[in-house]
């Protein structure tokens, strides 16, 4: 049985105030082309379908369109809710949609009834376990000792009555111990939400969501497929992909990835303003339309640098500086110390922080006059 493993679509996400909907439509269309080539027996979507618990109408339309094209191809789809999703909204219509091959995880209530699909080797049982916190499981099993995320997931799995002799697939959305995180993910400080991989012993494949970088967790049997798009510049050098899983007889497993090419790349650029604005720097590249983070190395202040740069780099998302001034450690005053300073002293400190030099006497006199004028106007 061939499975296509997806997760962390985050439909409706914005990155630095840029909507990613167009990019998401593009990558989902590419995934449909891949499905046409690979002809999987099922598509698994392991949570964070949407970026918000209450998605926009446009985000819902994008998912609806993707699911419609999957239904036309008669590919069974199994979806769970992630920590960004509303379990109730993902579960809507689950009982009706299951009859046409769209299987949605219900709101967790302690029972996880497997979805069974058949191939030449017999049945494969799919368990849809949405994102869980210890409190979710304690509410259902108050007698169980549940203090950690590992305890919670282990308790949930123990109550599934999984037959270890059968072929079993788990779709879940958790942070598994040892997984490497990317900058676009939010995880609890200290890894308190980590789940030990030992709880997944009964499964032939565990389709994980939550981590945006594709990776295995100890073995190919437990795997994150990663997000299909880059959502942070820390991921700029990564290659996004989908994961294809082939289950043979019990114990036989093959896993491979197929790369995806986004509509726009995420690119980090560094240099002086003049260097980056030279046509020879960006000509014959896609930089003008890519999502760009720029680090300027100029020492002096550049008025409206971001505006000028965007005339070339149309999707400039972030602008930072790396120069003598920014590398100099600055002293942070307490609120009490700030309150003891005059407006002119505070402005002078800001000027020096931004320009790497103090104001001249002439500049101080000009600012003092402006501040006095503003005070008089406010009376």
Rosetta blueprint (number, residue, H / E / L):
1 X L
2 X E
3 X E
4 X E
5 X E
6 X E
7 X L
8 X L
9 X L
10 X L
11 X E
12 X L
13 X L
14 X E
15 X E
16 X L
17 X L
18 X E
19 X E
20 X L
21 X H
22 X H
23 X H
24 X H
25 X H
26 X H
27 X H
28 X H
29 X H
30 X H
31 X H
32 X H
33 X H
34 X H
35 X H
36 X H
37 X H
38 X H
39 X L
40 X L
41 X L
42 X E
43 X E
44 X E
45 X E
46 X E
47 X L
48 X L
49 X L
50 X E
51 X L
52 X L
53 X L
54 X L
55 X L
56 X L
57 X H
58 X H
59 X H
60 X H
61 X H
62 X H
63 X H
64 X H
65 X H
66 X H
67 X H
68 X H
69 X H
70 X H
71 X H
72 X H
73 X L
74 X L
75 X L
76 X E
77 X E
78 X E
79 X E
80 X E
81 X L
82 X L
83 X L
84 X L
85 X L
86 X L
87 X H
88 X H
89 X H
90 X H
91 X H
92 X L
93 X L
94 X H
95 X H
96 X H
97 X H
98 X H
99 X H
100 X H
101 X L
102 X E
103 X E
104 X E
105 X L
106 X L
107 X L
108 X L
109 X L
110 X L
111 X L
112 X L
113 X L
114 X L
115 X E
116 X E
117 X E
118 X E
119 X E
120 X L
121 X L
122 X E
123 X E
124 X E
125 X E
126 X E
127 X E
128 X E
129 X E
130 X L
131 X L
132 X L
133 X L
134 X H
135 X H
136 X H
137 X H
138 X H
139 X H
140 X H
141 X L
142 X L
143 X L
144 X L
145 X L
146 X L
147 X L
148 X L
149 X H
150 X H
151 X H
152 X H
153 X H
154 X H
155 X H
156 X H
157 X H
158 X H
159 X L
160 X L
161 X L
162 X L
163 X L
164 X L
165 X L
166 X L
167 X E
168 X E
169 X E
170 X E
171 X E
172 X E
173 X E
174 X L
175 X E
176 X E
177 X L
178 X L
179 X L
180 X L
181 X L
182 X L
183 X L
184 X L
185 X L
186 X L
187 X L
188 X L
189 X H
190 X H
191 X H
192 X L
193 X L
194 X E
195 X E
196 X L
197 X H
198 X H
199 X H
200 X H
201 X L
202 X L
203 X L
204 X L
205 X E
206 X E
207 X E
208 X E
209 X E
210 X L
211 X L
212 X L
213 X L
214 X L
215 X E
216 X E
217 X L
218 X L
219 X L
220 X L
221 X L
222 X E
223 X E
224 X E
225 X L
226 X L
227 X L
228 X L
229 X L
230 X L
231 X L
232 X L
233 X H
234 X H
235 X H
236 X L
237 X L
238 X L
239 X L
240 X L
241 X E
242 X E
243 X E
244 X E
245 X E
246 X E
247 X E
248 X L
249 X L
250 X L
251 X L
252 X L
253 X E
254 X E
255 X E
256 X E
257 X E
258 X E
259 X E
260 X L
261 X L
262 X L
263 X L
264 X L
265 X L
266 X E
267 X E
268 X E
269 X E
270 X E
271 X E
272 X L
273 X H
274 X H
275 X H
276 X H
277 X H
278 X L
279 X H
280 X H
281 X H
282 X H
283 X L
284 X L
285 X L
286 X L
287 X L
288 X L
289 X L
290 X L
291 X E
292 X E
293 X E
294 X E
295 X E
296 X E
297 X L
298 X L
299 X L
300 X L
301 X L
302 X L
303 X L
304 X L
305 X H
306 X H
307 X H
308 X H
309 X H
310 X H
311 X L
312 X L
313 X L
314 X L
315 X E
316 X E
317 X E
318 X E
319 X E
320 X E
321 X E
322 X L
323 X L
324 X H
325 X H
326 X H
327 X H
328 X L
329 X L
330 X L
331 X L
332 X L
333 X L
334 X L
335 X H
336 X H
337 X H
338 X H
339 X H
340 X L
341 X L
342 X L
343 X H
344 X H
345 X H
346 X H
347 X H
348 X H
349 X H
350 X H
351 X H
352 X H
353 X H
354 X H
355 X H
356 X L
357 X L
358 X L
359 X L
360 X L
361 X H
362 X H
363 X H
364 X H
365 X H
366 X H
367 X H
368 X H
369 X H
370 X H
371 X H
372 X H
373 X H
374 X H
375 X H
376 X H
377 X H
378 X H
379 X L
